[in-house]
Amino acid sequence: MDIRNTLAANAYTQALPKMQLRPDAQPNAAETFATAMESAVGTLRGGEEQARAALTTGADPHSMVMALAQTELAVQTAVTIRDRVVEAYQEILRMPV
């Protein structure tokens, strides 16, 4: 028997318990989605605050541009997620019963 095969088999045997999913450790999809949406809303609010500060107090225009770019990315991500959800829903509706 080749020593490399033995080492690979031992490494696999040691790593196997770590790779198995436990029912209590699985991420909750609803919590993950809620966290992502809260992050997107926080980004949108931050962009609004930066834009308001730039217009009223003359804050740094560079930080305003960065905040608006992050806001644009958050909106694009939310729209993409919405499109995927609608697409999946339509696919479910097309399934024969």
N, C-alpha and C positions, 0 to 999 in steps of 0.2 A: 504494500500500500504506500502511496506517495505521501510524504509528510505534508505537502500543501493541502491535500484533501482532508487529512486529519485536522489540521489547523482550521480549515474552513468549516468543517463539521462542528468543531468545538466552539468556534465563534458564533455559529448559527444557533447552537444549543443554548449558549449563554444569552444571546440577544432575543430569543423567542419569547420569554416571559415579558420582556419590556415592550415588545411590539403588540401584544394582544390587548384588545380594547376591553375595558371594563364597562359594564352598563352604567355605573355611577360616574364615570369619567368622560362620557361622551358629551360633546358640546351641544347645547340646546340651540337649535336654529333660530328660534324666536328671540332669544337673548342676544345672539350674535347679530341678527338683523337690527334689533333695537339699538344695540351699541353703535353699529355703523351709522344708523340714521341720526342718533344723538350727536355723533362726531360731525356728520355733514351739517346739521343744523348749527352746531357751534362754529363751524367754519364760516357758514353764511353770516351769522351774527357778527363774527370778528371782521369779516369784510365790510359789512355795513358800518360798523363802528369806525374802522379805518377811513372809509370814504367820508363819513360825517366829520371826522376829525380833520381830514385834509381840507374839506370845504369850509369849515367854520374857524379852525384855529391855525390853518396853514401848516399842518403836520408834514412830516417827511413824505415827499411824493413817491420815493422808492418803496417805502413800506406799504403805501396805498396800492401801488401796482402789484406788489407781491401778494397782498391780501386779496385783491381782485382776481389774480390768476388762480389762487387757491380756491376761491369761491367758484370760479368758472369750472375748474376741475371737479369740484364737489357736485355741481349741478349736472355736468355731463355724466358723472358716475351714477347719480340718482336717476337720470333719464334712461341710461343704459339698463339699469336694474329693472326699472319699470317696464321697459320694452321686453326684456327677457321674461318677466313674470306674465305679461299679457300674451306673449308668444306661447309660453308653456300652458297657460289656461286655454288658449285656442286649440292647441294640440290635444289637450284632454277632451275638449268638446268634440273634436273630430273622431275620437276613438269609438269604434262600434261597441254597442252594449250587449 
